[in-house]
Amino acid sequence: MIQALAFYLFAGVVIASAVMVIMSRNPVHSVLWLILAFFNAAGLMVLVGAEFIAMLLVIVYVGAVAVLFLFVVMMLDIDFAAMRAGLVKNFPLGIAIALVLLAELLLGLGAYGAGGLELGTPDGAAMTNRPGVSNIEAIGALLYGRYIVLFEIAGIILLVAMIGAIVLTYRGTKPGSRSRQDVGKQIRRRPEEATVMKNPEYGKGVDL
Amino acid sequence: MDFASSFALVAPELVLTAAGLVLLLVVAWGGDKLARTVAIIAAAALFAAGFLTIPGLHSGVDGPDSYAFGTLMKIDSFALFAKALIYLAAIGALMVAPAFFASPAAGKERGMRAEYPVLILFASLGMSIMVSASDFMTLYLGLELNSLAAYVLAAILREDQRSAEAGLKYFVLGALASGILLYGISLLYGFTGATDFASVRTALDGDLSTGQLFGLIFVMSGLAFKISAVPFHMWTPDVYEGAPTPVTAFFATAPKVAAVSLTARVVFEVFGGQVLAWQQIVMFAALASIVFGALGAIGQQNLKRLLAYSSINNIGFILLGLAVATADGASAMLVYLFIYVAMSIGSFVALLMLRSPDGDLYETFADISGLAVTRPAIAWALLIQMFSLAGIPPLLGFYSKFVVFQATVEAGLVVFAAIAIAASVIGAFYYIKFVKVMFFDEPAGLVTGKSGTAHWVLLALCAAIISPLGYLLTPSLTDLADKAAAALFVAI
């Protein structure tokens, strides 16, 4: 009973906030609605017993992806009104794509329901949860046990990506440039070097 | 399989990882002035890693003993053969780099970036993971490690527009291909329930279902992009032309070896029970690459673009060996790969020696006309490379084509061999055009600059390998290739 109630609550909020993502006029509000949708999707995942995916949703999507969105929205000068102007023109195309996706979903589900698709493990049995082991524990045991070497390789890939980003963008700092911080110099600085008292004439402005 | 014995099997990869990480720290603190030292140490590490492959290569390891980390990696003699080739090619790319980056050809930013050798090391690490993958996850991670390093290497001359364009093109198309490959892998996983090659193969026994067939086609398409086989070759000429020439030499050799070996492993170990399903795909890609590589090269004026088409053409012959789907074909493919690496490195090193007195590089036909008068040694070396690429006896390029055709004819695929021979005759046109321009045209007198010892050593070595002297190598090469190919067919 309480599960069904929670499901309808989470599902309802997900749909409502997803609608608000595209309806709200302020892009920052859109991103905030998106974050709400992610949180409630995480709640849905907890309900079906996939707490690992729920945590991923919160940590990766809310913690990283949505915040990145927020940064992009706030820092880039994107004219969202102009982007929205094409909505009516592109509406039929959008509807067509949505219908195609819907048809694909229905086809896939129909085929699966009719037994046309054989999904599963090589011996034909479905994966089962071991009793008493939460799925975070099970995933951790696999990730840091059997697949540890893949985990390490993934780490090296991220390192290479970082090297690449730095190699391609970092242009070095010249001594004395503003982007290099010299803590000693900052501390040695005295108030009398940094500030001057001026008594400007009325209506003339300051000449520094 | 405990961790200790797994680590012993992946010793070359450990050497490369350790060297890469340590050198990265050296680079972080030392900066670009240490670039040359870092390159030398990186080459030494690659050499050491190559040395570690020798014992296994000789004894011919295969079967269950070659598995490392459960069933994630398989270090059999096939993987070792490919690794040795990859490391050699990477050393070549390191040897010619400092002189190139110091020349005016490198544009506004003179001097080698110290990260270049580090990226080459990590790319080689990715490739050696690729060739020893026996699980789709290992395959994908190795491929991505190699590709990411390669995208950065292509764009490493930031001030040069062509280099940046090459990097971006390679990145976008490479990401698309990775997506296609990954989609295929996910379909195979969904319809077989496993990611390791042996289990997938067991699950694929019998008739392929539609989903499995889609998975196979997507995986083959993704791999075809990585080896730049027609019809997934469009990026090759642009990337090869735009990337700095030492990087192009690297792209034309090591990643090709890795991706071809990976393809061979996938078709034999995963789709081994479904030969009819993939054979027509590989055969089409092989013949289309041979024909298109030969025709596309004809109008090219830029030598790097021409060599790009030549590499597409050569990949066609390599795939022809694969399409035969026998151990003989796979062995012929490996022999061809070895000779192809020698020919490619030789040709690109020769291109890197076409310098003006102040060190700028020439890369069009007009610049090298009459090269035989001004720089006879380079002209003769290029003549050997080009005749060998065209497959003219007695050079070793003839032998490599011969073994592939032999395997094809023995498997009863005479028609395909005939098409390939016809196309290689067309292809001979532009290789011979090189010779005509160098030896019989009015000297342009542009190429007068001097080149360093490293270039001469590499060029002499490659020329010696593909000269008739190389036939002394063929018995041991064939022996190693047979052992390596046999490892692919060991029943698991």
Interface residues (C-beta under 8 A of the other chain):
Chain A: L117 E118 L119 G120 T121 P122 R146 Y147 I148 V149 L150 I153 A154 I156 I157 L159 V160 A161 I163 G164 I166 V167 L168
Chain B: S6 T17 L24 F69 G70 L72 M73 R113 E115 V118 L119 F122 L125 I129 M137 T138 L141 G142 E144 L145 L148 A149 Y151 V152 A155 I156 R158 G167 G190 F191 T192 G193 A194 S199 T202 A203 S209 G211
